[in-house]
Amino acid sequence: MTAHSSPPIISVSGGAAGLNATYAAVRAMADRFDRAGDRLRAWAADDGRALIDRDLLETAPLSPLTFAEAEAGVLSATSGVHGALEMSVAYETDALLVRTTVAALEECDQLVATSLDALDYSVGWQVGRAVSGSAPALLALGLVAVPGARLAWPHLPDVMRQRLEADCRVAGHALEEWADEHPEVVQQGAESSGGVLDGVLAGSPLLAAGLGFAPFHPTTSDAAADLARLYPPERAPVVRRRPDLTVPLGDTRPGDLHDLVQHLAETNELSPADRPGDQGTIEVQTLRDADGTVRHIVYLPGTDDLATTPWHTDSDVRDLSADLHVISGADTAYAEGMRQAMTAAGIGSHDPVLLVGHSLGGMEAASMLAHGSGFDVTHVVTAGAPVAGVHGYPQRSHVLSLENRGDVVPLLDGHDNPGSVSQATVQFDDHETSIAGNHDLRHYVRGAAAADRSTDPSIREQLESLRVHGFLGSGGTATSQVLQVTRW
């Protein structure tokens, strides 16, 4: 790959140089002001004790003038203008002002975010109510028009059928172009999904009662939780080894982020659509240094089947039902199977682990880091994954999230990723006009190469941490195991 072939990076948020890191640095400065004030007050106390020192007082009759000068000097240094007491108050006042300012900025950010969420919900509710109100007419029209169209279609001239098919393709392409050019609208639509659902249910109370849905869905995760109830409960996972499947890069240590995402793409190719029996495969790569140190990289592909219909489930753990469950914050058979597969692959509870995931795999990886798993997960790399709803990453952990402009999947949680110190989000522009194409891992391989070349401090800190912890670089050996997770 040449330097000219990598796409441009259009934004970087969070990480070591993000706003939250800046807030943390400012608070640390306030702490230093506080400590300085404490030291100055302690020095003033020492000076005060010097004023009544017995040896000093006994010298007063012998040299009244110099004694008075010494007393005046000590008083000036202690409580005089710019003395220790005055400066201690100044430092501690500065510390209070700094903390108050940062808190006010954070409260303002939260207020704006809450106001926008409320606005999105209100707009969604109106849309849902309109849909619910027009549903009877649309249903009647469909009952009349669809059977008629099906009867007429075989009798239409070939030229007319071809023209209608071409017009449908053009309309679909135009819709994809619009979504590609207006990602912020797609994201706001996802954020308003709770309002849309509530608006629909408000106009159809019998439907809400029949489905057993809650009356209020303030967030996307709340809406996803009720929609997930349309599917059967998650069943126990089954994990088995697949020695018949191999990854070309399985015995090669990743040298940089590009290698890491390329390796993920190869793991993803183990589960093609034309081989449903191989769906649910993941890879565990074990790295061994010359000194015997062991660490592991777990590669987690994304959704295999987005066409899963409600009230139906099968053995594939990476389906639409799993997407809805993980967005709602619930555990999934995929997540439990990941944990069992990591144990079966020989990962010890204290072995350092890097999780690399695409789409659903990235969501599960981020959730495992935030909520705990019994493993020492220290780093996560996600590609095209909606992880804005995941919070609570441990201190000193690292999450590097790659997002391609035009890929709507990372937008489906309705928010930008939080700008936490632990998580850096890199948005690059390698888009095409196909919605599905923008989500393809080939774009994320190119985006990873762009991140490798970036000089952004948040990206550099993330990559350096991966190298320091031994997940990137040369030397030592690498072995690979492919395992498959299915539903019982």
Backbone hydrogen bonds, N-H to C=O, Kabsch-Sander energy under -0.5 kcal/mol:
donor,donor_aa,acceptor,acceptor_aa,energy
5,S,2,T,-1.3
10,I,8,P,-0.5
10,I,427,Q,-2.3
11,S,427,Q,-1.6
13,S,425,T,-2.1
15,G,420,S,-2.6
15,G,423,Q,-1.3
17,A,14,G,-0.5
18,G,15,G,-1.5
20,N,419,G,-0.9
22,T,18,G,-2.0
23,Y,19,L,-2.8
24,A,20,N,-2.5
25,A,21,A,-2.3
26,V,22,T,-2.5
27,R,23,Y,-2.6
28,A,24,A,-2.2
29,M,25,A,-1.9
30,A,26,V,-2.1
31,D,27,R,-2.1
32,R,28,A,-2.0
33,F,29,M,-2.2
34,D,30,A,-2.3
35,R,31,D,-2.5
36,A,32,R,-2.4
37,G,33,F,-2.4
38,D,34,D,-2.3
39,R,35,R,-2.3
40,L,36,A,-2.4
41,R,37,G,-2.3
42,A,38,D,-2.1
43,W,39,R,-2.4
44,A,40,L,-2.3
45,A,41,R,-2.0
46,D,42,A,-2.1
47,D,43,W,-2.5
48,G,44,A,-2.5
49,R,45,A,-2.1
50,A,46,D,-1.6
51,L,47,D,-1.4
52,I,48,G,-0.8
53,D,50,A,-1.3
57,L,53,D,-2.4
58,E,54,R,-2.0
59,T,55,D,-0.7
59,T,56,L,-1.0
60,A,57,L,-1.3
63,S,59,T,-1.8
67,F,63,S,-2.3
68,A,64,P,-2.3
69,E,65,L,-2.2
70,A,66,T,-2.3
71,E,67,F,-2.7
72,A,68,A,-2.6
73,G,69,E,-2.3
74,V,70,A,-2.4
75,L,71,E,-2.6
76,S,72,A,-2.5
77,A,73,G,-2.3
78,T,74,V,-1.8
79,S,75,L,-2.9
80,G,75,L,-0.9
80,G,76,S,-1.0
83,G,80,G,-2.5
84,A,77,A,-3.0
85,L,78,T,-2.7
87,M,83,G,-2.7
88,S,84,A,-2.2
89,V,85,L,-2.0
90,A,86,E,-2.1
91,Y,87,M,-2.7
92,E,88,S,-2.2
93,T,89,V,-2.2
94,D,90,A,-2.4
95,A,91,Y,-2.2
96,L,92,E,-2.0
97,L,93,T,-2.6
98,V,94,D,-2.6
99,R,95,A,-2.4
100,T,96,L,-2.5
101,T,97,L,-2.4
102,V,98,V,-2.4
103,A,99,R,-2.5
104,A,100,T,-2.3
105,L,101,T,-2.4
106,E,102,V,-2.5
107,E,103,A,-2.5
108,C,104,A,-2.4
109,D,105,L,-2.4
110,Q,106,E,-2.4
111,L,107,E,-2.5
112,V,108,C,-2.5
113,A,109,D,-2.4
114,T,110,Q,-2.6
115,S,111,L,-2.4
116,L,112,V,-2.4
117,D,113,A,-2.3
118,A,114,T,-2.4
119,L,115,S,-2.2
120,D,116,L,-2.8
121,Y,117,D,-2.5
122,S,118,A,-2.2
123,V,119,L,-2.5
124,G,120,D,-2.6
125,W,121,Y,-2.6
126,Q,122,S,-2.0
127,V,123,V,-2.1
128,G,124,G,-2.9
129,R,125,W,-2.6
130,A,126,Q,-2.1
131,V,127,V,-2.4
132,S,128,G,-2.6
133,G,129,R,-2.4
134,S,130,A,-1.9
135,A,131,V,-0.9
138,L,134,S,-2.5
139,L,135,A,-2.9
140,A,136,P,-2.5
141,L,137,A,-2.6
142,G,138,L,-2.4
143,L,139,L,-2.5
144,V,140,A,-1.5
145,A,141,L,-3.6
146,V,142,G,-2.0
148,G,144,V,-1.1
149,A,145,A,-2.9
150,R,146,V,-2.4
151,L,147,P,-2.0
152,A,148,G,-2.3
153,W,149,A,-2.3
155,H,152,A,-1.4
156,L,152,A,-0.6
156,L,153,W,-1.3
161,R,157,P,-2.4
162,Q,158,D,-2.7
163,R,159,V,-2.0
164,L,160,M,-2.6
165,E,161,R,-2.5
166,A,162,Q,-2.2
167,D,163,R,-2.5
168,C,164,L,-2.1
169,R,165,E,-2.1
170,V,166,A,-2.5
171,A,167,D,-2.6
172,G,168,C,-2.5
173,H,169,R,-2.5
174,A,170,V,-2.7
175,L,171,A,-2.2
176,E,172,G,-2.1
177,E,173,H,-2.4
178,W,174,A,-2.3
179,A,175,L,-2.4
180,D,176,E,-2.3
181,E,177,E,-2.0
182,H,178,W,-1.3
185,V,182,H,-0.9
186,V,182,H,-1.4
187,Q,183,P,-2.4
188,Q,184,E,-2.2
189,G,185,V,-2.4
190,A,186,V,-2.0
191,E,187,Q,-2.2
192,S,188,Q,-1.9
193,S,190,A,-1.3
194,G,191,E,-0.5
196,V,192,S,-2.4
197,L,193,S,-2.5
198,D,194,G,-2.2
199,G,195,G,-2.6
200,V,196,V,-2.4
201,L,197,L,-2.5
202,A,198,D,-2.2
203,G,199,G,-1.2
204,S,200,V,-0.5
204,S,201,L,-0.7
207,L,204,S,-0.6
208,A,204,S,-1.9
209,A,205,P,-2.3
210,G,206,L,-2.4
211,L,207,L,-2.3
212,G,208,A,-1.2
213,F,208,A,-1.7
223,A,219,T,-1.8
224,A,220,T,-2.6
225,A,221,S,-2.1
226,D,222,D,-1.6
227,L,223,A,-2.4
228,A,224,A,-2.2
229,R,225,A,-0.6
229,R,226,D,-0.8
230,L,227,L,-1.6
231,Y,228,A,-1.6
238,V,486,T,-3.2
240,R,484,Q,-1.9
242,R,482,V,-2.8
245,L,242,R,-1.9
250,G,247,V,-2.6
252,T,249,L,-1.9
260,L,256,D,-1.8
261,V,257,L,-2.4
262,Q,258,H,-2.5
263,H,259,D,-2.2
264,L,260,L,-1.8
265,A,261,V,-2.2
266,E,262,Q,-1.9
267,T,263,H,-2.1
268,N,264,L,-2.4
269,E,265,A,-1.4
270,L,267,T,-1.6
271,S,268,N,-1.6
275,R,272,P,-1.8
278,D,275,R,-2.4
279,Q,276,P,-1.3
281,T,278,D,-0.9
282,I,483,L,-3.0
283,E,299,Y,-1.6
284,V,481,Q,-2.8
285,Q,283,E,-0.5
285,Q,297,I,-3.2
286,T,284,V,-0.5
286,T,479,T,-2.5
287,L,285,Q,-0.5
287,L,295,R,-3.0
288,R,477,T,-2.4
289,D,293,T,-2.5
292,G,289,D,-1.8
295,R,287,L,-2.0
296,H,352,P,-2.2
297,I,285,Q,-2.8
298,V,354,L,-2.8
299,Y,283,E,-2.7
299,Y,297,I,-0.5
300,L,298,V,-0.5
300,L,356,V,-3.2
304,D,318,R,-2.5
305,D,318,R,-1.7
311,W,230,L,-2.7
312,H,309,T,-1.0
317,V,315,S,-0.5
317,V,485,V,-0.6
319,D,317,V,-0.8
320,L,305,D,-1.0
323,D,319,D,-1.8
324,L,320,L,-2.3
325,H,321,S,-2.3
326,V,322,A,-2.6
327,I,323,D,-2.2
328,S,324,L,-1.8
329,G,326,V,-0.9
330,A,325,H,-2.5
336,E,332,T,-2.3
337,G,333,A,-2.5
338,M,334,Y,-2.3
339,R,335,A,-2.0
340,Q,336,E,-2.2
341,A,337,G,-2.7
342,M,338,M,-2.4
343,T,339,R,-1.8
344,A,340,Q,-2.6
345,A,341,A,-1.9
346,G,343,T,-1.6
347,I,342,M,-2.2
348,G,346,G,-0.5
351,D,348,G,-1.2
353,V,376,D,-1.9
354,L,296,H,-2.4
355,L,379,H,-2.1
356,V,298,V,-2.9
357,G,381,V,-2.5
358,H,300,L,-2.1
359,S,383,A,-2.4
361,G,358,H,-2.2
363,M,359,S,-2.0
364,E,360,L,-2.5
365,A,361,G,-2.1
366,A,362,G,-2.5
367,S,363,M,-2.3
368,M,364,E,-2.3
369,L,365,A,-2.0
370,A,366,A,-2.4
371,H,367,S,-2.7
372,G,368,M,-1.4
376,D,351,D,-0.6
377,V,375,F,-1.6
378,T,353,V,-2.1
378,T,376,D,-0.6
379,H,353,V,-1.4
380,V,398,H,-2.1
381,V,355,L,-2.5
382,T,400,L,-2.4
383,A,357,G,-2.0
384,G,402,L,-2.6
387,V,385,A,-1.3
390,V,387,V,-1.6
391,H,389,G,-0.5
397,S,394,P,-1.7
398,H,378,T,-1.8
399,V,422,S,-2.5
400,L,380,V,-2.6
401,S,399,V,-0.6
401,S,424,A,-2.7
402,L,382,T,-2.7
402,L,400,L,-0.5
403,E,426,V,-2.6
405,R,428,F,-2.8
407,D,404,N,-2.3
408,V,406,G,-0.8
411,L,408,V,-1.2
412,L,409,V,-1.8
414,G,411,L,-2.1
420,S,418,P,-1.5
424,A,399,V,-2.6
425,T,13,S,-2.7
426,V,401,S,-3.3
426,V,424,A,-0.5
427,Q,11,S,-2.6
427,Q,425,T,-0.6
428,F,403,E,-2.2
428,F,426,V,-0.5
429,D,8,P,-2.4
430,D,428,F,-0.7
435,I,433,T,-0.5
438,N,434,S,-2.2
439,H,435,I,-0.7
439,H,436,A,-0.8
440,D,437,G,-1.4
443,H,440,D,-1.3
444,Y,440,D,-0.8
445,V,441,L,-2.0
446,R,442,R,-1.4
447,G,443,H,-2.3
448,A,444,Y,-2.2
449,A,445,V,-1.6
450,A,446,R,-1.8
451,A,447,G,-2.0
452,D,448,A,-2.2
453,R,449,A,-1.2
454,S,450,A,-0.7
454,S,451,A,-0.8
460,R,456,D,-2.7
461,E,457,P,-2.2
462,Q,458,S,-1.7
463,L,459,I,-2.6
464,E,460,R,-2.6
465,S,461,E,-2.0
466,L,462,Q,-1.8
467,R,463,L,-1.9
468,V,464,E,-3.0
469,H,465,S,-2.2
470,G,467,R,-1.7
471,F,466,L,-2.2
472,L,466,L,-1.1
473,G,254,P,-1.9
477,T,288,R,-2.5
479,T,286,T,-2.1
481,Q,284,V,-2.0
483,L,282,I,-2.2
484,Q,240,R,-2.9
485,V,280,G,-2.4
486,T,238,V,-2.4
486,T,484,Q,-0.5
487,R,315,S,-2.4
488,W,236,A,-2.7
